[in-house]
């Protein structure tokens, strides 16, 4: 147990002793953050599984084929059921009070669900949840009534959704029935979330994010060389999209003046920002760890991101000017935050 806890304690000690942030957690906004959480025990077991997988010669990778991470625990035989091992990787959707660190795990969301977007009044939350096999559908949770309703039905597979103006929703979906011709495209619904129509051509367009003023839709895609890029389009008029930046996981600031995203530089993932037209690209702070899944606080002053190190995924907060970090969870992993 001591060896297992060592990386966690060392990680926290280094953060507290070296970074020197100029803010307190009490300075953060009070609005709840949605995320996926793992308990300390789940995160430690996951890190152990990944560490053992790195050490093994991996004879179960015939021809170089990669094994799904959630299957690695079964292959290593750690004495727990397949369902328990898979849960270590999937985590549980939850709400977090960033000021206190209090985590409320959400009973209505199954393992593997992930948050996508808050409505403008923060009463509604879009999230993605597995149904069967690889199928994932989009749902909406109403915090006031505690009612869950499906947003997208049918045989399509969904890869993201975002609220727009007047009750419109942007959806990323593809239809596996199209076989080799299947494309992942961005669709925009009519008010009320009905009658979706495509606004991008694909073939790999995912994770749409609507600007606060409703005039811009950004999404993840790939360029001609197969590199991950972020593109923007007019969500209502359509037309030609434009390149915003090379990277993944874009998020708008509350005023819509910045796009925050993760990009790979010199072999390491870093958090950058750019204007929606692609100008003003600049890193936000600097860290020796991998930085993924950024989201911006409701007041626009902070970013929250996931620091990846030694098999752990730590939830961190950093001012938008890049000055200093603080961990938000003293125990367990936090990932895929939406604030």
N, C-alpha and C positions, 0 to 999 in steps of 0.2 A: 504493500500500500504506500509506503514511503516513496519508493521509486516512482510509482505511478503519479503521485501528487507533486513530485518535484518540478516538472515543467510548468505546472499551473502556478505554483508559488513563485518560481523564478520569473515567469512572465509578468505576474502582477508586481513583483518587487522592482523589476526594471522599469516598468511603466511609472510607478509611483516615485521612484527615486531619480529618474533621469530626464523625464520629459518636461516637467515644470510648467504645467498649464496655468494660465492666468484667469481661470474661471472656476466656479464651483458648480456642482451638479444642481444646486438650488437655483442657479441662474437659468436653467433650461426651461423651455415652455412646458406647460402643464398638460397639453393635449396628449392622449395616449398614443403610443407607437404600436403598430401591428408588426409582428415578426414571427419567425419560427424559432423555437427554443429547444434546447436539450438540457436535461438536468446534469449536474456534475457527474453522476454515475454514468449516464449515457454518453457524455462527451469523453470521459476517460476510456470507456470501453471502445468507442469509435477510434480514438487515437491509438489505442493498443492494437486494434485490428489493422489499421493502416500501417503501423510500425512493423508488425509481423509480416504484412504483405510485402513491404519493401525488402525485408530480409530474406524471404523465401525465393528460391529460384523460379517459382511460378510455373511448374510443368503444366498447369491447367490453362495455359495460354497458347494453345496450338496455333502455329502459323502466325504468332504475334497478335492474335485476337484479344481484345481487352475484355475482362470480366467486369460485370456491373459491380459497383462498390458494395451495394447491399447484399450481394452474394458472397463477398469475401469472407464474412464471418462464418458462414456455413462451411466453406472450404477449409478454414483453419480449425474448425472443431473446438470452439471455446466453451462447450458444455451448456449452451443455452439454446432455446428453440429458435427456429428460423425467423419466426415472427418477432421475437424479442431482439434478435440481432438486427433485423431490418429496421426496427423502430429506432435503434441507436443512430442510424443514418438519416431517417426521415424527420425526426423531431416532431414537435407539436406546435400548432399555431397558437399564438398568445398575444395578449396586450401587455405593454410595459409602461410603467410610470418612470420616465427617465430620471426624474429628480430623486426618487427614493429607491429605485431598483426593484420595486415590487412587480412580480410577474403573475399575470392571471392567465392560466392555460385554458383554452376555449374548448368546452366539452362538445359543442356542435360540430367542430371541424375534425375530420378524420386525420390520421397520420398521413403525412405527405401533402397536406393542404398548404398553400402559401398565399400570403396577402398580395394584392395587386394595386389597389388605389382606394383612397378615401373620397367620398363626395365632398363638394365644396363646403357644406355645412357640417361635415364630419359625423353625420348620423348614419351614413351607409358605408359599407366596406365591400368592395369587390374582392373575391378570392377564387383561387383555382384549386380544385380538389379532384382526386382520382375517383374514377367509377369502377372500371374493370380493365385489367391488363394495362396497356399504355394510354388508355383514354383518360383525358382530363377535361372537365367541364367547368364553366364559369358560374359562380353563385354570388348572391348578394345577401349580406347580413345587415339587418336593421337593429342598431343598438337600442333604440327606444322600445320597440315591440319585441325584440329578441326573436324575430321571425327570419327564417332563411328561405330564399326563393331562387330557383334556377333562372339564369339569364340566357344561357345558350343550351340548346338541346340537339338531338340528332346524332348522326354517326361521325360528325367532325371531331377532330382533335384540336384542342385550343392551346395556344402558347402566349397568353397574356390578354389583358383588357384594361381599359381606362375610361373614366368618366369624361364626357364632354359637356358642352352647353345644352340647355333645353332638354335634358334627359337623354341625349344621344350617348352611345357607347361605342368605342373603338374595340375591335376584336381581332386577334391574330388566330387564324385557323387554317387547317388543311383537311382534305377529304381523302382518307386512305383508299377509298373505292376507286380513285382515279389511277391507282397503280403507279407505274413509272412516270406518269404525267402529273402526279400530285404536286401541288405547289402550296407553300405557306404564304398567305397573303393577308394584308390588313383590310378589314371590312369596317364600315361605319354604319350604324343603325339610324333609323328615324327616331324622333322623340318617343320615349317609352321603351326603347331598346328593341324595336321591331324592324323587320324588313331590311336586313343588312345588305349593303352593296360594296363590292370591292373598290378600293382606292389605290392599291399598289399592285404591280404585276407579279411579285414574287421573284425567284422561286423560294427564297428563304427569308421572308420578312416576318419578324416576331416582336413581341414585347412593346406594343405601342404605348406612348405617353402623351396625353393631351396637354397643351399649354393652358395656364390658368385663364387666359382671355379667350380661349377657344379658337384662335386663328392658326395655330401650328400643331401639327402632329409629328412627333419624332418616333423613330422605331429602329430596331436593330436589323441589320441586313448583312450581306457580303458583297464585296466588289468583284470585278472581273478576275482578279488574281486569287479569289477565295479568302480574302482577309476580312475580319470583322469590322464593320463600319456602322456609324449612326447616320441616318438620313432623315430629312424633314420634308413634309408635304402639306399643302393646304387641304385640310380634312374634308371640307365641304365642296370645294371646286375641283379637287384632284389635280391633274396635270403632271408636269415633270417634277420629280423629287430632286432634292439637292443634298450634297454631302455636307454634314456638319463636322464630323471628326472620325478618326479611326479609333474604335473602342467598342465597349459593350456597356449594358446596364445603365442607360441614361435616366436622369431624373431632372425635372424642372425645379428652379427656385420658386418660392411663392409668388413673386412678381413676374415671373416668366422671363427675366432678363439674363439668366444664366442656365446653361445645361451642365449638370455635373455628371461625370461618367468615369468608368474605369478603363485604362488603356495600358498596354504592355510596352514598357520601355526598358531596354537593356536586360531583357529576360525576367522582369519583375512587374507585377501589376501595381499601378499607382492611380490615385484619384486626381483627375484634372477637371477643369471647367472651360467652357467656351460659350460665346454668344450663340443664340439660335441660328444666326446666319453663318456660323463657322469661324467668326473672327475672335480675337482675344484669347486664344488658347494658352492655358497656363496651369502648371501643377498647383495643387492645394496641399502645401506642407510636404514633408518628406519623411519616409520611414524605411527601415530595413526589412519590414515584413511585407507580404503581399497584401494589397488593399482591394477589396471587392464590394459590390452591392451598395453603392452610396445612396443616401437619401438626405433631403434637406429639411431642417426643422421648420415648423409652421411660421416662425418669426423670421426665417431667412438668415439667421446668424450662425447656425451650426450645420455641420454635416455629420451624419452617423454612417459608419461603414464597418465592414467585417475584416478583421485582421487575421490572416491565415498564417499559422506557424506551428510546426511540430505536430500536425494532425488536429490542432484545435482551431476553432473559429470564434474569435473574441469580438464582441460588439464594442466599438469605440466611438467616441464623440470628439470632434475637432472644430474649432472656429473656422468660419469660411475663409478667414485670412491665412489659415494654415498654422496658427501659433499654438502648439501644444495639444496633447491628447489626454483623455481620461477613459478608463474602462467603464462601461455601464453595467456590466454584470460581473460580480465578484465570483460567481459560481456558475459553471455550465457554459454552453455555447449559445450564441445568438446569431442568426443569419436571416437574410432576405428581409431587411427592415423596410417598412413603409410608414412615413411620419406625416 
